[in-house]
Amino acid sequence: MAHATGKLIVTAPILGEAGWNLDKRLGPAAEAALYRLVRAGELTVEDLTIDDWDRVAELTENYGDHPLGGFDASIIAVAERLGLDTIATLDHRHFRAVRPKHVDAFKIVP
């Protein structure tokens, strides 16, 4: 997700998925580089609140025919809570299908 100030925010579940994918595709050095971005403050990890988990459950159920899944739903829940309107993802299909509570639609980049 892109923050209004240009700072990148990821949910805690997404950080784990991203790390796993980096390791499998590019190796442990790439995964470690991701975590160093967090340590350097270039990437902010946003934990999910109890209300976020409720929204994740609602989204995965309501968009089950897609299927949306918990990872994508966590991004949407946090974006709604923080009032973010831009999502950075290669998965345009899922994010274009969802109608967020706070905006008509997400801006998707790239």
Secondary structure as the mmCIF struct_conf table of DSSP 4:
data_model
#
loop_
_struct_conf.conf_type_id
_struct_conf.id
_struct_conf.beg_label_comp_id
_struct_conf.beg_label_asym_id
_struct_conf.beg_label_seq_id
_struct_conf.end_label_comp_id
_struct_conf.end_label_asym_id
_struct_conf.end_label_seq_id
STRN STRN1 ALA A 2 ALA A 2
TURN_TY1_P TURN_TY1_P1 ALA A 4 THR A 5
BEND BEND1 GLY A 6 GLY A 6
STRN STRN2 LEU A 8 THR A 11
HELX_RH_AL_P HELX_RH_AL_P1 ALA A 12 LEU A 26
HELX_RH_AL_P HELX_RH_AL_P2 PRO A 28 ARG A 39
TURN_TY1_P TURN_TY1_P2 ALA A 40 GLY A 41
BEND BEND2 GLU A 42 GLU A 42
STRN STRN3 LEU A 43 GLU A 46
HELX_LH_PP_P HELX_LH_PP_P1 ASP A 47 THR A 49
HELX_RH_AL_P HELX_RH_AL_P3 ILE A 50 ASN A 62
TURN_TY1_P TURN_TY1_P3 TYR A 63 PRO A 67
HELX_RH_AL_P HELX_RH_AL_P4 GLY A 70 LEU A 82
TURN_TY1_P TURN_TY1_P4 GLY A 83 GLY A 83
STRN STRN4 THR A 86 ALA A 88
BEND BEND3 LEU A 90 LEU A 90
HELX_RH_AL_P HELX_RH_AL_P5 HIS A 92 ALA A 97
BEND BEND4 LYS A 101 ALA A 105
STRN STRN5 LYS A 107 VAL A 109
#
